[in-house]
């Protein structure tokens, strides 16, 4: 029967897809993992640069974690980007008089600049290190992070090193959605190509970017990406175009990060980045939405319909128990994948059952990003992924 052949082919392809992804998870623990630090020589001075805008909830733990670093020659520069919640005061408080910390009040945002690149540019100009480590204010570095990353940078002769840390997931929606969206992004990156000189693919995770000062300044620093909402990826591309070498790794041992607090922040935060990561190509976003529905949504719909009306399923395909079992398998395999990914990141995997809900949030984020030309984050406005204005200056 043609209907059986077509539906069986569809379910078979799904089973192969999810089985392949399940087997491929091990590569994140081996092939893509941050290599052992091989450098045994002296390391140059390292400057940790933290751009911060209204980060009162995060800045103290971020600064304290950076100061706990085992790197022997380190400074910490916090650039307060027009915060209104006491971020600068709390950063000073966290430093507790440590001379390695400098809290800088950022200059007014120039026309044509996005806030984060401007804060990073100022921090780099103030820095005295030959290595510049840009981290977000919601990042907590592990004590060995700066030292390990610097050794890998030197040992592998890299010009830029970036990594994926681990998420701190405190609320219901963070647990449900962030791993789904985060691994969707990671899975779309051709990490091997990023790390190969001569290949055009480039990527960096703005939560943790370590660069050599020379190559960074040669491309113009963050001025090369001054208007970009996705400044991290664009910075990596700018360096790759100049034939500088990149290293991108799965590195949960380097840092943890609490990205967003609650569903609203998740949708808004990822919404401003995800579509931009697709180079604002509508067909790519539409394909991603179709992929989500065909691989994740449709099996659940078909299973629900089949359970509700086995006669309909029998008339369309024959023996319903066989098809229901196969549909259930294809609904369970993605949950099994989520369990494996949770385990890779050191969590129990008990929250894998939330995977379908997380995929709904991912679909909402993709649809919202596709249909919204203008976005905002922390009072800054972007149009088609570029900085539009600073409401504080423009009124």
Residue pairs with C-beta under 8 A, 6 or more apart in sequence:
1 317
1 318
3 316
3 317
4 317
4 318
7 317
7 323
11 299
11 323
11 326
11 327
11 330
14 295
14 299
14 330
14 333
15 326
15 329
15 330
15 333
17 295
18 330
18 333
18 334
18 336
18 337
19 333
21 187
21 337
22 333
22 336
22 337
22 340
25 337
25 340
25 341
25 344
28 250
28 341
28 344
29 250
29 344
32 191
32 249
32 250
33 249
33 250
33 251
34 148
34 149
34 152
34 163
34 249
34 250
34 251
34 253
34 254
35 152
35 156
35 249
37 147
37 148
37 151
37 152
37 155
38 151
38 152
38 155
38 156
39 150
39 151
39 152
39 154
39 155
41 154
43 71
43 72
43 73
43 131
43 147
43 150
43 151
43 154
44 73
44 129
44 130
44 131
45 73
45 74
45 75
45 128
45 129
45 130
45 131
46 71
46 73
46 74
46 75
46 129
46 130
46 131
46 132
46 133
46 146
46 150
47 74
47 75
47 76
47 77
47 123
47 124
47 127
47 128
47 129
47 131
47 132
47 133
48 66
48 69
48 74
48 75
48 76
48 77
48 133
48 135
48 141
48 146
49 77
49 79
49 120
49 123
49 124
49 127
49 132
49 133
49 134
49 135
50 59
50 62
50 63
50 66
50 76
50 77
50 78
50 79
50 91
50 123
50 135
50 136
50 137
51 79
51 81
51 115
51 116
51 119
51 120
51 123
51 134
51 136
51 137
52 59
52 62
52 78
52 79
52 80
52 81
52 83
52 87
52 91
52 119
52 137
53 80
53 81
53 82
53 83
53 87
53 115
53 116
53 119
53 378
53 380
54 83
54 84
54 85
54 87
54 378
54 379
55 62
55 83
55 85
55 87
55 137
55 138
56 83
56 85
56 86
56 87
56 90
57 261
58 137
58 138
58 258
59 78
59 87
59 90
59 91
59 94
59 137
60 90
60 91
60 93
60 94
61 94
61 140
62 94
62 135
62 137
62 138
62 139
62 140
63 76
63 78
63 91
63 94
63 95
63 101
64 94
65 139
65 140
65 141
65 142
66 74
66 76
66 135
66 141
66 146
67 76
67 95
67 98
67 100
67 101
68 141
68 143
69 141
69 143
69 144
69 145
69 146
69 147
70 143
70 144
70 146
70 147
71 146
71 147
71 150
72 147
73 129
74 100
74 129
74 146
75 100
75 101
75 102
75 127
75 128
75 129
76 95
76 100
76 101
76 102
77 101
77 102
77 104
77 123
77 126
77 127
78 88
78 91
78 101
78 102
78 103
78 104
79 104
79 106
79 119
79 120
79 122
79 123
79 126
80 87
80 88
80 91
80 103
80 104
80 105
80 106
81 106
81 109
81 115
81 116
81 118
81 119
82 106
82 108
82 109
82 115
82 392
87 137
88 103
88 105
91 101
91 103
92 101
92 103
95 101
95 103
102 126
104 122
104 123
104 126
106 118
106 119
106 122
107 118
107 122
108 390
108 393
109 115
109 118
109 390
109 392
109 393
110 118
112 226
112 227
112 387
113 226
113 227
113 387
114 226
114 227
114 228
114 229
114 231
114 380
114 382
114 386
114 387
115 378
115 380
115 387
115 390
116 206
116 231
117 222
117 223
117 225
117 226
117 227
117 228
117 231
118 222
118 226
120 134
120 221
120 222
120 231
121 221
121 222
121 223
121 226
123 134
124 132
124 213
124 216
124 217
124 221
124 222
127 213
129 213
130 212
130 213
130 214
131 150
131 153
131 210
131 211
131 212
131 213
132 210
132 211
132 212
132 213
132 216
133 146
133 149
133 208
133 209
133 210
134 206
134 208
134 209
134 210
134 211
135 141
135 207
135 208
135 209
135 255
136 206
136 207
136 257
138 207
138 257
138 258
138 259
139 165
139 207
139 208
139 255
139 256
139 257
140 168
140 255
140 256
140 257
141 254
141 255
142 253
142 254
142 255
142 256
144 253
145 208
145 253
145 254
145 255
146 210
148 253
148 254
149 161
149 163
149 208
149 210
149 251
149 254
150 210
152 158
152 161
152 247
152 249
153 161
153 210
153 212
153 247
156 245
156 247
157 245
158 245
158 246
158 247
159 211
159 212
159 215
159 239
159 244
159 245
159 246
160 204
160 209
160 210
160 211
160 212
160 215
160 235
160 236
160 239
160 244
160 245
160 246
160 247
161 209
161 210
161 211
161 246
161 247
161 248
161 249
162 203
162 204
162 205
162 208
162 209
162 210
162 232
162 236
162 246
162 247
162 248
162 249
163 205
163 208
163 248
163 249
163 250
163 251
163 254
163 255
164 186
164 205
164 249
164 250
164 251
164 252
165 207
165 208
165 251
165 252
165 254
165 255
165 256
165 257
166 252
166 255
166 256
166 257
166 345
166 346
167 174
167 178
167 179
167 182
167 256
167 257
167 258
167 259
167 345
168 256
168 257
168 258
169 175
169 178
169 179
169 258
170 258
170 261
171 261
171 262
173 262
173 263
173 266
173 361
174 258
174 259
174 260
174 261
174 262
174 266
175 351
175 354
176 351
176 354
176 357
176 358
176 361
177 263
177 266
177 357
177 358
177 361
177 362
178 259
178 260
178 266
178 358
179 338
179 341
179 342
179 345
179 358
180 338
180 355
180 358
180 359
180 361
180 362
181 266
181 270
181 274
181 358
181 361
181 362
181 365
183 341
184 362
185 274
185 277
186 250
188 277
189 201
189 203
189 248
190 201
191 203
191 248
191 249
193 199
193 201
194 201
194 202
194 203
194 236
194 246
194 248
195 246
195 247
195 248
197 243
197 245
200 240
200 241
201 240
202 233
202 236
202 237
202 239
202 240
202 241
202 246
203 233
203 236
203 246
203 248
204 232
204 233
204 235
204 236
204 246
204 248
205 232
205 248
206 231
206 232
207 255
207 257
208 251
208 254
208 255
209 232
209 235
209 236
211 239
215 239
215 242
215 244
216 239
218 242
219 235
219 238
219 239
219 242
219 244
220 238
222 231
222 235
224 234
224 235
224 238
225 231
225 234
225 235
225 238
226 387
227 386
227 387
228 234
228 276
228 385
228 386
228 387
229 272
229 273
229 276
229 375
229 377
229 382
229 385
229 386
229 387
230 273
230 276
230 277
230 385
233 277
236 246
239 246
240 246
252 345
252 346
259 266
259 269
260 266
260 269
260 270
263 361
266 361
266 365
267 361
267 364
267 365
267 368
268 375
268 376
268 377
269 377
270 365
270 369
271 365
271 368
271 369
271 372
271 375
272 369
272 375
272 376
272 377
272 382
272 385
274 365
274 366
274 369
275 285
275 366
275 369
275 370
275 385
276 369
276 385
278 284
278 285
278 288
280 384
280 385
282 370
285 366
285 369
285 370
286 370
288 366
289 363
289 366
289 367
289 370
292 359
292 362
292 363
292 366
293 363
295 334
296 334
296 356
296 359
297 359
297 363
299 327
299 330
299 331
300 331
300 356
302 327
303 324
303 327
303 328
303 331
305 312
305 313
306 312
306 313
306 320
306 323
306 324
306 327
307 324
310 320
310 324
313 320
313 323
313 324
314 320
317 323
331 356
334 355
334 356
334 359
335 352
335 353
335 355
335 356
336 352
337 355
338 349
338 351
338 352
338 354
338 355
338 358
339 349
339 352
340 349
342 348
342 349
342 350
342 351
342 352
343 349
369 375
373 383
373 384
374 381
374 382
374 383
374 388
375 381
375 382
376 382
379 391
379 392
380 387
380 390
380 391
381 387
381 388
381 389
381 391
382 388
